[in-house]
């Protein structure tokens, strides 16, 4: 599955990635998606950083400290 996150509004990215990564089966090129997000002009914005954290949580071993930190960054209100 290829994606172009360059045109997706930053505020929609965390939830969109959450749905794609966690709710859709198949292999996801998350490393490429992460690089694409980091290349955005607004990469330092809170919303894009949250989207990157969604990917980081997916990449981290389940239940690991890294996964928990990423989850807290991705969903600070939970």
Backbone as CSV, one residue per row, in Angstrom:
resi,resn,N_x,N_y,N_z,CA_x,CA_y,CA_z,C_x,C_y,C_z
1,UNK,0.850,-1.168,0.000,0.000,0.000,0.000,0.891,1.224,0.000
2,UNK,0.771,2.040,-1.020,1.537,3.274,-1.049,0.644,4.384,-0.525
3,UNK,1.254,5.432,-0.065,0.491,6.543,0.482,1.205,7.839,0.149
4,UNK,0.440,8.893,0.105,0.993,10.216,-0.079,0.404,11.086,1.018
5,UNK,1.167,11.254,2.069,0.684,12.011,3.209,1.003,13.495,3.097
6,UNK,1.625,13.906,1.996,2.011,15.299,1.818,0.802,16.222,1.730
7,UNK,-0.314,15.719,1.216,-1.480,16.573,1.027,-2.544,16.401,2.114
8,UNK,-2.302,15.495,3.033,-3.259,15.281,4.125,-3.053,16.373,5.172
9,UNK,-4.129,17.051,5.592,-3.974,18.055,6.641,-3.362,17.432,7.903
10,UNK,-2.445,18.145,8.508,-1.715,17.627,9.669,-2.651,17.146,10.768
11,UNK,-3.740,17.858,11.001,-4.665,17.490,12.079,-5.318,16.130,11.857
12,UNK,-5.378,15.668,10.605,-6.001,14.381,10.299,-5.019,13.213,10.341
13,UNK,-3.738,13.490,10.356,-2.734,12.440,10.236,-2.739,11.406,11.360
14,UNK,-2.749,11.801,12.642,-2.685,10.767,13.683,-3.799,9.738,13.585
15,UNK,-5.033,10.194,13.430,-6.152,9.243,13.358,-6.116,8.429,12.069
16,UNK,-5.752,9.063,10.955,-5.665,8.345,9.693,-4.634,7.222,9.777
17,UNK,-3.459,7.526,10.276,-2.422,6.502,10.402,-2.833,5.415,11.387
18,UNK,-3.491,5.804,12.455,-3.962,4.819,13.428,-4.881,3.809,12.755
19,UNK,-5.814,4.286,11.948,-6.740,3.399,11.245,-5.991,2.523,10.241
20,UNK,-5.130,3.131,9.453,-4.414,2.371,8.424,-3.527,1.295,9.057
21,UNK,-2.763,1.678,10.043,-1.778,0.752,10.623,-2.432,-0.337,11.469
22,UNK,-3.345,0.053,12.341,-3.873,-0.894,13.322,-5.131,-1.614,12.866
23,UNK,-5.907,-1.018,11.954,-7.189,-1.618,11.583,-7.208,-2.270,10.204
24,UNK,-6.197,-2.047,9.402,-6.157,-2.634,8.066,-5.062,-3.684,8.020
25,UNK,-5.391,-4.842,7.489,-4.403,-5.917,7.437,-3.444,-5.700,6.281
26,UNK,-2.343,-6.403,6.334,-1.347,-6.325,5.265,-0.051,-5.709,5.743
27,UNK,0.921,-5.745,4.861,2.212,-5.139,5.165,2.123,-3.643,4.899
28,UNK,2.593,-2.872,5.836,2.570,-1.425,5.693,4.007,-0.907,5.658
29,UNK,4.338,-0.084,4.686,5.691,0.472,4.597,5.868,1.649,5.563
30,UNK,5.732,1.350,6.844,5.709,2.411,7.844,7.005,3.206,7.906
31,UNK,8.127,2.557,7.630,9.386,3.295,7.638,9.378,4.365,6.555
32,UNK,8.849,4.046,5.386,8.748,5.022,4.293,7.757,6.126,4.662
33,UNK,6.655,5.734,5.288,5.679,6.739,5.706,6.284,7.678,6.740
34,UNK,7.065,7.120,7.659,7.704,7.937,8.691,8.649,8.948,8.045
35,UNK,9.434,8.489,7.071,10.358,9.379,6.361,9.586,10.471,5.618
36,UNK,8.457,10.099,5.025,7.630,11.078,4.324,7.110,12.145,5.284
37,UNK,6.679,11.720,6.452,6.199,12.688,7.446,7.319,13.611,7.908
38,UNK,8.498,13.057,8.110,9.637,13.871,8.543,10.062,14.879,7.485
39,UNK,9.739,14.616,6.224,10.112,15.513,5.126,9.094,16.637,4.916
40,UNK,7.963,16.555,5.573,6.952,17.608,5.413,7.474,18.938,5.960
41,UNK,7.051,20.048,5.375,7.472,21.351,5.896,6.991,21.596,7.328
42,UNK,5.890,20.961,7.701,5.341,21.124,9.051,5.689,19.941,9.960
43,UNK,6.789,19.291,9.680,7.178,18.079,10.418,7.314,18.302,11.920
44,UNK,7.617,19.504,12.331,7.789,19.783,13.761,6.480,20.139,14.456
45,UNK,5.392,20.204,13.705,4.110,20.550,14.322,3.643,19.416,15.230
46,UNK,2.801,19.764,16.179,2.308,18.779,17.139,1.578,17.628,16.446
47,UNK,0.738,17.953,15.465,-0.047,16.911,14.799,0.831,15.944,14.016
48,UNK,1.822,16.454,13.309,2.710,15.564,12.550,3.567,14.747,13.510
49,UNK,4.014,15.346,14.590,4.781,14.594,15.588,3.936,13.498,16.218
50,UNK,2.658,13.758,16.420,1.759,12.712,16.934,1.615,11.583,15.927
51,UNK,1.519,11.923,14.646,1.415,10.901,13.599,2.675,10.043,13.557
52,UNK,3.821,10.661,13.703,5.082,9.919,13.745,5.092,8.995,14.958
53,UNK,4.545,9.472,16.062,4.479,8.649,17.270,3.575,7.429,17.069
54,UNK,2.514,7.557,16.273,1.664,6.403,15.960,2.513,5.328,15.275
55,UNK,3.342,5.752,14.343,4.227,4.818,13.644,5.260,4.246,14.604
56,UNK,5.839,5.098,15.442,6.843,4.629,16.398,6.276,3.582,17.350
57,UNK,5.023,3.779,17.765,4.385,2.784,18.635,4.260,1.446,17.903
58,UNK,3.880,1.491,16.641,3.737,0.279,15.842,5.077,-0.438,15.682
59,UNK,6.142,0.322,15.504,7.466,-0.262,15.286,8.104,-0.811,16.563
60,UNK,7.715,-0.287,17.700,8.305,-0.709,18.974,7.739,-2.061,19.397
61,UNK,8.538,-2.830,20.120,8.015,-4.101,20.650,6.803,-3.842,21.549
62,UNK,5.796,-4.664,21.394,4.561,-4.491,22.156,4.838,-4.456,23.655
63,UNK,4.282,-3.449,24.315,4.423,-3.323,25.760,5.758,-2.784,26.228
64,UNK,6.667,-2.506,25.305,7.992,-2.003,25.676,7.902,-0.553,26.141
65,UNK,8.916,-0.093,26.868,8.928,1.322,27.270,8.828,2.257,26.063
66,UNK,9.472,1.887,24.953,9.420,2.725,23.749,7.990,2.816,23.211
67,UNK,7.283,1.700,23.234,5.900,1.690,22.755,5.017,2.552,23.648
68,UNK,5.232,2.473,24.950,4.426,3.258,25.888,4.692,4.751,25.745
69,UNK,5.945,5.132,25.528,6.289,6.541,25.321,5.658,7.043,24.028
70,UNK,5.766,6.259,22.965,5.182,6.649,21.684,3.670,6.772,21.796
71,UNK,3.047,5.833,22.491,1.596,5.877,22.674,1.188,7.151,23.424
72,UNK,1.931,7.500,24.441,1.625,8.726,25.207,1.807,9.967,24.348
73,UNK,2.794,9.974,23.476,2.998,11.113,22.553,1.890,11.172,21.518
74,UNK,1.480,10.022,20.994,0.467,9.987,19.957,-0.902,10.383,20.479
75,UNK,-1.210,9.981,21.691,-2.542,10.209,22.266,-2.412,10.861,23.638
76,UNK,-1.987,12.099,23.706,-1.743,12.755,25.018,-3.000,12.940,25.870
77,UNK,-4.164,12.919,25.255,-5.397,13.122,26.009,-5.987,11.858,26.583
78,UNK,-5.342,10.713,26.314,-5.869,9.442,26.804,-5.142,9.036,28.068
